[in-house]
Amino acid sequence: MENVILRDAKLEDLVILKQFEQELIAAERPFDSTIKPDPISYYDLEAYIKREDVKVVVAEVEGQIVSSGYALPKKARHYLDHEAYAYLGFMYTLPAFRGKGLNAQIMHELKAWAKMQGLLELRLTVYQENSPAVNAYKKSGFASHINEMRLRLKED
């Protein structure tokens, strides 16, 4: 897509980014019945924007923020061959702008940032049933690694 500007998120972007977060939560509710009722929040976006060790990126088209994502370092398990990795999250694109490669551009930016931080592995989580997201991540080179399983116990 042409005329796309990728840039670091700013505190002035919080209103739209919090709207993105609510849209993301709404989109994920069908995949997870254990998400609490509204109002909820997944992220502390203000803190992430302020932190120097977290990269929050937005994509703008004609002055409108249309996509977002972040990368933050996380400590790897002690038995792995690396001490830390970059965890990607808050990957959201407005519906009218999906399928135009914006997510891939944001991931490219986050990959470059992670590499500059000395982080040589990227991880993210996605619901298995969310085929469009899974396919987008596969196009960017991600592969399924561990299948997290759970069993919800009924209360007596």
Secondary structure, DSSP 8 states (H G I E B T S, - for coil): --SEEEEE--GGGHHHHHHHHHHHHHHHGGG-TTS--SS--S--HHHHHH-TT-EEEEEEETTEEEEEEEEEEEE--TTSSSSEEEEEEEEEE-GGGTTSSHHHHHHHHHHHHHHHTT---EE----TT-HHHHHHHHHTT---------------
